Amino acid sequence: MAMNSFWNHKWFLALTAPVLLALSFPPFNASILQIPAFVLLFRLSVISDTKREVIFYAYPSFVLWNLFSTYWLMMATVAGGAAAIFANAAIMLIPLLLIRFVINQNRFHPLLTGLLAASIWVSYEFLHHNWDLAWPWLTLGNGWSNLTSVIQFISVTGVFGISFWVILTAFLCYHWLVQPERKHMIYTLVAFFIFPIWSIFSLTQIESDESRPVEVAIVQPNTDSYQPLGGHPNLESLIEHLLRLSDEARSEQTDLIIWPENAIASNLIIDSPFFDRVKDSLNVWETNLIAGTGLFNFYDDENRPQVYRETANGRSYNVYNSALYFQPSQPTKVYRKTELVPIVERFPFVEFFQNVDLFGWVNWPDIAGYGRGTTPDLFNVVEQHTPALICYDSVFSGLVNRFVDEGADFLTIITNDGWWGDSHGHIQHFAFARLRAIEHRMWIARSANNGISGVISPDGKVQIETEYWTEDAFRFTIYGNPNRTFYSRHGNWVGGLSLVIMGFGFIGGWFSGRRQRHSLKSEL
């Protein structure tokens, strides 16, 4: 009797679901709780009488999920973090309302309805990765990043495959609870176990290839992100600190030294004399370096972007969150960060707003933030290739796939998670990198300013990791992999397929409803 009361109590459903969802993400890793959480959300949507009532109960639920899991956003900027939490929760209502519509129509077999529900949610996640307000952090598959033994199948499906599996299983479980028939129980159990079984089989197929070694030295300087120049008295002191740690970690065989995002905590030009000290050390050590910094990029009239700033003498420029690649006796190469955090790093839709601001009331370049990179640049390390994924870049599976498609052999991630303090943020960010390793069966070398730095192998296992908020530097031998997984070759096909299924599902439902209406008219 009590259980039946909970099953029909809207506030119980609305307040329990976000707790379960928060516990499903690192550092808690109770990922399986996503399934009962969505069972409760489906129940809430169905027993609500109107769409307005769904929003009344579900919106607080989504706000709490966002708050419990990403509260650390407000540690960098309270207003920006709160805005992101409330806005993302509102967007989540759209797929839930669409799923409610499909369930209430009751026009398909339960398996087809489950596939359509999963496609709706994955379509939302896929589209949410691909616009100026992109926020992929709470993609359901990210919650499983530390349970690597049961998600090996993402080398075929990518992270959206996990989300699809969770929603499909959750709907079939919900349907079984509503109509407790044996066949519905079988559908649920098959859906739940088929992907982990596939994953276990995939583990036996991983081949270890150590024919292309790369020795990396990873530096974690632990400078204070909230202090100018990381707390150093001048830029020379900061660079000397980084070089000292590098020298302590490297060996004569080191192929690549990796410094974190914004390691050189200043905005410089590509031929800045401050880099001369770095180049001198690399020439002596005979090794290469990836380092994060802010970089001024000046434009000719022919190649400047739509939104740009101007110096006092009218010269066009932007500042980029960049990774520089230094090689002995070679020109410095640059990668400019592609995925910029909305509001924090770049004002969303700034090009659109500048176009519609016909009277020039707002100086859009001044509030635009960083310039956005557009090319998946790779760096050549001992005849192998790696990107320098900067922070937020690494959460976008589609972007990482672009680098792999260009020829990456291993993945390098540089980040500065110090903005979030000793919160869940840096733990989640490190864990999500494990998904990229499995998707492409590639080694990952990760340098974080305050931690967590480490190395991840192609099966998603953490081979070495540092403590948070400690100064550290170490070396490790990783290996390049020129082979491509199914996911590497085909990208986010699950997201594209979900859009197609959703489209056909709604078209089919419309025709089915139309036939029913014609049938009723004929009977009358």
C-alpha positions in Angstrom: 0.0 0.0 0.0 2.8 2.4 1.0 4.7 1.5 -2.2 1.7 2.3 -4.3 1.4 5.6 -2.5 5.0 6.5 -3.4 4.4 5.3 -7.0 1.6 7.8 -7.4 3.1 10.7 -5.3 4.4 13.3 -7.7 6.7 15.1 -5.3 8.2 11.8 -4.1 9.0 11.0 -7.8 10.3 14.5 -8.5 12.6 14.7 -5.5 13.9 11.1 -5.5 15.0 11.0 -9.2 17.6 13.8 -9.0 19.2 12.2 -5.9 19.6 8.9 -7.8 20.9 10.7 -10.9 23.5 12.7 -8.8 24.7 9.5 -7.2 25.1 7.9 -10.7 27.9 10.4 -11.6 31.5 10.5 -10.3 32.7 10.5 -7.6 29.8 8.2 -6.4 29.8 5.9 -9.5 26.4 4.3 -8.7 25.7 4.5 -12.4 23.0 1.9 -12.4 20.8 4.3 -10.5 20.1 6.2 -13.7 17.7 3.4 -14.7 15.4 3.7 -11.7 15.7 7.5 -11.8 14.2 7.6 -15.3 11.6 5.0 -14.3 10.5 7.6 -11.8 10.6 10.5 -14.3 8.6 8.5 -16.8 6.0 7.7 -14.1 5.9 11.4 -13.1 5.3 12.5 -16.7 2.5 10.0 -17.2 0.5 10.6 -14.0 0.7 14.4 -14.5 -2.6 15.6 -16.1 -1.2 18.3 -18.3 2.1 19.4 -19.8 2.1 22.4 -17.5 1.9 20.0 -14.5 4.8 18.0 -15.9 6.9 21.1 -16.0 5.8 22.1 -12.5 7.2 18.9 -11.0 9.9 17.9 -13.4 11.7 21.3 -13.7 12.6 21.3 -9.9 13.8 17.7 -10.4 16.1 18.6 -13.3 17.3 21.7 -11.4 18.3 19.6 -8.4 20.1 17.0 -10.7 22.1 19.8 -12.3 22.8 21.4 -8.9 23.8 18.3 -7.1 26.1 17.1 -10.0 27.5 20.5 -11.2 27.3 22.8 -8.2 31.0 23.4 -8.7 30.2 25.6 -11.7 29.3 28.4 -9.2 32.8 28.2 -7.6 34.2 30.0 -10.7 31.3 32.4 -11.2 28.1 32.3 -9.1 25.9 34.1 -11.7 27.2 32.1 -14.7 27.1 28.8 -12.9 23.5 29.3 -11.6 22.4 30.5 -15.1 23.8 27.3 -16.6 22.1 25.1 -14.1 18.7 26.7 -14.5 19.0 26.9 -18.3 20.1 23.3 -18.8 17.3 22.1 -16.5 14.8 23.9 -18.7 16.2 22.3 -21.9 15.9 18.8 -20.4 12.1 19.3 -20.2 11.8 19.1 -24.0 12.8 15.4 -24.4 10.8 14.4 -21.3 7.7 16.0 -22.7 8.2 14.3 -26.1 8.6 10.9 -24.4 5.5 11.5 -22.4 3.6 12.3 -25.6 4.8 9.0 -27.1 3.9 6.9 -24.0 0.4 8.5 -23.8 -0.3 7.9 -27.5 0.2 4.1 -26.9 0.4 3.5 -30.7 3.4 1.2 -30.8 4.6 -2.1 -29.4 6.5 -1.6 -26.1 9.8 -2.4 -27.7 9.2 0.2 -30.4 8.1 2.7 -27.8 11.3 2.1 -25.9 13.4 2.6 -28.9 11.6 5.8 -29.7 12.0 7.0 -26.1 15.7 6.3 -26.2 16.1 8.0 -29.6 14.3 11.1 -28.2 16.7 11.4 -25.3 19.8 10.7 -27.3 18.7 13.1 -30.0 18.5 15.8 -27.3 22.0 14.9 -26.0 23.4 14.8 -29.6 21.9 18.2 -30.5 23.0 19.7 -27.2 26.6 18.9 -28.2 26.3 20.9 -31.3 25.2 24.5 -30.7 26.6 27.6 -28.9 24.9 26.7 -25.6 26.5 23.2 -25.7 26.7 21.6 -22.3 27.5 17.9 -22.7 28.5 17.4 -19.0 25.4 15.5 -17.9 25.2 13.2 -20.9 24.0 10.0 -19.3 26.9 8.0 -20.6 29.4 10.2 -18.8 28.0 8.8 -15.5 29.4 5.4 -16.4 33.0 6.6 -17.1 34.5 4.8 -14.1 32.7 1.5 -14.7 34.9 0.7 -17.7 34.3 -3.1 -17.6 30.7 -2.7 -18.6 31.0 0.1 -21.3 33.7 -1.4 -23.6 31.0 -1.5 -26.4 31.4 2.3 -26.8 34.3 1.6 -29.2 31.4 0.8 -31.6 28.6 3.1 -30.4 30.4 6.0 -28.7 29.2 7.5 -25.4 25.6 8.0 -26.8 25.3 4.2 -26.9 25.3 4.2 -23.1 22.6 6.8 -23.0 20.5 4.9 -25.5 20.9 1.7 -23.4 19.9 3.4 -20.2 16.8 5.0 -21.5 15.7 1.9 -23.4 16.1 -0.3 -20.3 14.4 2.3 -18.1 11.4 2.5 -20.3 11.0 -1.3 -20.6 11.4 -1.5 -16.8 8.7 1.1 -16.4 6.4 -0.7 -18.8 6.9 -4.0 -16.9 6.0 -2.3 -13.6 2.8 -0.9 -15.2 1.9 -4.2 -16.9 3.7 -6.9 -15.0 3.6 -9.6 -17.6 6.4 -12.2 -18.1 7.2 -11.1 -21.6 7.7 -7.5 -20.4 10.1 -8.8 -17.7 12.1 -10.7 -20.4 12.3 -7.6 -22.6 13.7 -5.7 -19.6 16.3 -8.3 -18.6 17.5 -8.8 -22.2 17.9 -5.0 -22.7 19.7 -4.6 -19.4 22.2 -7.5 -19.8 22.9 -7.5 -23.6 25.2 -4.4 -23.5 27.4 -5.5 -20.5 27.7 -8.9 -22.0 28.8 -7.3 -25.3 31.3 -5.2 -23.3 32.8 -8.2 -21.5 33.3 -9.9 -24.9 34.9 -6.7 -26.2 37.5 -6.9 -23.5 38.8 -10.2 -24.9 39.3 -8.6 -28.3 41.6 -5.8 -27.3 45.1 -6.2 -28.8 48.1 -4.7 -27.1 50.6 -3.1 -29.6 53.8 -1.7 -28.1 55.6 -1.2 -31.3 55.2 2.6 -31.3 56.4 3.9 -27.9 56.3 7.6 -26.8 57.8 8.6 -23.5 55.9 11.5 -22.1 56.8 13.7 -19.1 53.7 15.2 -17.6 54.0 18.4 -15.4 51.4 19.4 -12.8 52.7 22.9 -11.6 49.9 23.5 -9.1 49.8 27.3 -9.6 46.9 29.3 -8.2 44.5 30.1 -11.0 43.0 33.0 -9.1 46.4 34.8 -8.7 48.1 36.8 -11.5 50.8 34.7 -13.1 49.7 31.8 -10.9 51.1 33.5 -7.8 54.6 34.0 -9.3 56.2 37.5 -9.1 56.8 37.6 -12.9 56.6 35.5 -16.0 60.2 34.5 -15.9 59.8 33.0 -12.5 56.7 31.0 -13.7 58.6 29.7 -16.7 61.6 28.7 -14.6 59.2 26.8 -12.3 57.8 24.9 -15.2 61.2 24.1 -16.6 62.5 22.9 -13.3 59.7 20.4 -12.9 60.1 19.3 -16.5 63.8 18.7 -16.0 63.2 16.7 -12.9 60.7 14.4 -14.6 62.3 13.9 -18.1 64.9 11.4 -19.1 67.3 11.3 -22.1 64.6 9.3 -23.9 61.7 11.6 -23.3 59.9 12.4 -26.6 57.3 14.9 -25.3 56.9 17.2 -22.2 53.3 18.2 -21.5 52.3 21.4 -19.6 48.7 22.1 -18.7 46.2 24.6 -20.1 47.2 28.2 -19.4 50.5 27.0 -17.9 52.1 30.1 -19.2 49.5 32.3 -17.5 49.6 35.3 -19.8 48.4 36.5 -23.2 51.4 36.5 -25.6 52.3 36.7 -29.2 53.7 33.7 -31.1 57.2 35.1 -31.3 57.3 36.4 -27.8 60.9 36.6 -26.3 59.5 34.8 -23.2 59.5 31.7 -25.3 63.2 31.9 -26.0 64.1 30.5 -22.6 61.8 27.5 -23.2 63.2 26.9 -26.7 66.8 27.0 -25.3 66.0 24.2 -22.8 64.3 22.1 -25.4 67.3 22.4 -27.7 69.6 21.2 -24.9 67.2 18.4 -23.9 66.4 17.4 -27.5 62.8 16.9 -26.8 59.4 18.5 -27.6 56.8 20.4 -25.5 53.1 21.1 -25.6 52.2 24.1 -23.4 48.9 26.0 -22.8 48.8 29.8 -23.0 46.7 32.7 -24.1 47.7 33.8 -27.6 47.2 37.0 -29.5 46.2 36.3 -33.1 46.4 39.3 -35.5 44.6 39.3 -38.9 45.0 40.6 -42.3 41.9 42.2 -43.8 41.3 39.1 -45.9 41.3 36.5 -43.2 39.7 38.1 -40.1 36.6 36.4 -38.6 33.2 38.0 -38.3 33.8 39.1 -34.7 37.2 40.6 -33.9 38.8 43.3 -31.7 40.9 46.2 -32.8 44.0 47.7 -31.3 44.4 51.5 -30.8 45.9 51.8 -34.2 43.2 49.8 -35.9 44.9 46.4 -36.2 42.5 43.4 -36.0 43.0 40.7 -33.5 41.5 38.1 -31.1 42.9 36.3 -28.1 42.7 32.5 -28.2 43.0 29.8 -25.5 45.8 28.0 -27.2 48.2 25.1 -27.1 51.7 25.7 -28.5 54.0 23.0 -29.8 57.7 23.7 -29.4 60.2 21.6 -31.3 64.0 22.0 -31.3 65.0 24.2 -34.3 61.5 24.2 -35.7 58.8 26.9 -36.0 56.2 26.9 -33.1 52.9 25.3 -34.0 49.5 26.4 -32.6 46.2 24.8 -31.8 43.3 27.2 -30.9 40.7 25.8 -28.6 37.5 24.9 -30.4 34.9 24.2 -27.7 34.6 27.2 -25.5 32.6 27.2 -22.3 29.4 29.3 -22.9 29.4 32.7 -21.1 32.6 31.9 -19.2 34.9 31.7 -22.3 32.7 33.0 -25.1 29.4 34.8 -25.3 26.9 32.4 -27.1 25.6 33.3 -30.5 27.7 36.5 -30.6 27.9 36.5 -34.4 24.1 36.4 -34.6 23.6 39.2 -32.1 26.2 41.4 -33.9 24.3 40.8 -37.2 20.9 41.8 -35.8 22.3 44.8 -33.9 21.9 47.1 -36.9 22.5 50.3 -34.9 25.6 49.1 -33.1 24.3 49.6 -29.6 26.6 47.0 -28.1 30.3 46.5 -28.7 30.0 42.8 -29.3 33.8 42.1 -29.8 34.5 43.4 -26.3 32.1 40.9 -24.7 32.7 38.0 -27.1 35.5 36.5 -25.0 38.0 34.2 -26.6 38.3 33.6 -30.3 37.1 30.2 -31.4 39.4 27.8 -33.2 38.0 26.0 -36.2 40.7 23.4 -37.3 41.6 20.0 -35.7 45.3 20.7 -35.7 47.7 17.8 -34.8 51.3 17.8 -33.6 53.9 15.4 -34.9 55.8 13.6 -32.1 58.4 11.0 -33.2 56.4 10.3 -36.4 53.2 10.0 -34.5 50.4 12.5 -34.2 48.5 13.9 -31.2 46.0 16.7 -30.6 46.3 19.0 -27.6 42.7 18.9 -26.4 42.2 21.9 -24.2 40.0 21.3 -21.1 36.3 21.4 -22.3 37.4 20.0 -25.7 37.8 16.5 -24.2 34.1 16.2 -23.2 33.0 16.5 -26.8 33.1 13.0 -28.3 32.4 14.4 -31.8 35.3 16.9 -31.7 37.8 14.3 -30.5 36.6 12.1 -33.4 37.6 14.8 -35.8 41.2 14.8 -34.5 41.3 11.0 -34.8 39.9 11.2 -38.3 42.7 13.6 -39.1 45.3 10.9 -38.1 45.8 11.1 -34.3 47.7 8.1 -32.8 47.3 9.0 -29.2 45.4 11.7 -27.3 46.9 14.6 -25.2 44.6 16.6 -22.8 45.7 19.8 -21.1 43.4 21.4 -18.6 43.2 23.8 -15.7 40.5 22.5 -13.3 41.7 24.8 -10.5 38.8 27.2 -11.2 36.5 24.7 -9.5 38.4 24.1 -6.3 38.5 20.8 -4.5 35.1 19.8 -5.7 33.5 17.0 -7.8 34.4 19.0 -11.0 38.0 17.9 -11.5 37.1 14.3 -10.5 34.3 14.1 -13.2 36.5 15.7 -15.8 39.3 13.2 -15.3 36.9 10.3 -15.4 35.2 11.4 -18.6 38.6 11.1 -20.4 38.4 7.4 -19.9 35.5 7.3 -22.3 37.6 8.9 -25.1 40.3 6.2 -24.5 37.8 3.4 -24.9 36.0 5.0 -27.9 39.2 5.1 -29.9 41.4 2.5 -28.2 44.0 5.1 -27.7 46.4 6.0 -24.9 45.7 9.4 -23.2 48.3 11.6 -21.5 46.7 14.3 -19.3 48.3 17.3 -17.7 46.1 19.3 -15.3 47.4 22.5 -13.5 46.2 21.4 -10.0 45.3 17.8 -10.9 44.2 15.3 -11.7 47.0 14.5 -14.2 47.6 11.0 -15.4 47.8 8.3 -18.1 44.9 6.2 -19.3 45.3 3.1 -21.4 43.1 2.1 -24.4 40.8 -0.1 -22.2 40.0 3.0 -20.1 42.1 1.9 -17.1 44.0 4.6 -15.2 47.6 3.6 -15.3 48.9 6.5 -13.1 47.2 9.6 -11.6 48.2 12.4 -9.3 46.7 13.8 -6.2 44.7 17.0 -6.5 46.3 20.3 -5.4 49.8 19.0 -5.3 52.9 19.9 -7.3 54.0 16.9 -9.3 55.8 15.7 -12.4 56.4 12.2 -13.8 57.2 10.3 -17.0 55.4 7.3 -18.5 55.7 5.4 -21.8 52.5 5.3 -23.8 52.0 3.8 -27.3 50.5 5.1 -30.5 47.7 3.3 -32.3 47.1 3.9 -36.0 44.2 1.5 -36.1 40.7 2.8 -36.0 37.7 1.5 -34.1 34.2 1.4 -35.6 33.4 4.5 -33.7 36.5 6.3 -34.9 35.5 5.6 -38.5 31.8 6.4 -38.2 31.7 9.0 -35.4 28.4 9.7 -33.5 26.3 7.5 -35.7 24.1 6.6 -32.8 23.1 10.3 -32.4 22.4 10.6 -36.1 20.4 7.4 -36.2 18.4 8.5 -33.1 17.3 11.6 -35.0 16.2 9.5 -37.9 14.3 7.1 -35.6 12.7 10.0 -33.8 11.6 11.6 -37.0 10.1 8.4 -38.5 8.5 7.6 -35.1 6.6 10.8 -35.0 5.6 10.6 -38.7 4.4 7.0 -38.1 2.5 8.1 -35.0 0.8 10.9 -37.0 -0.3 8.5 -39.8 -1.5 6.0 -37.2 -3.5 8.6 -35.4 -5.0 9.8 -38.7 -6.1 6.3 -39.6 -7.7 5.9 -36.3 -9.6 9.1 -36.7 -10.8 8.1 -40.1 -11.9 4.7 -38.8 -13.9 6.4 -36.0 -15.6 8.7 -38.5 -16.5 5.7 -40.7 -18.1 3.9 -37.8 -20.2 6.9 -36.9 
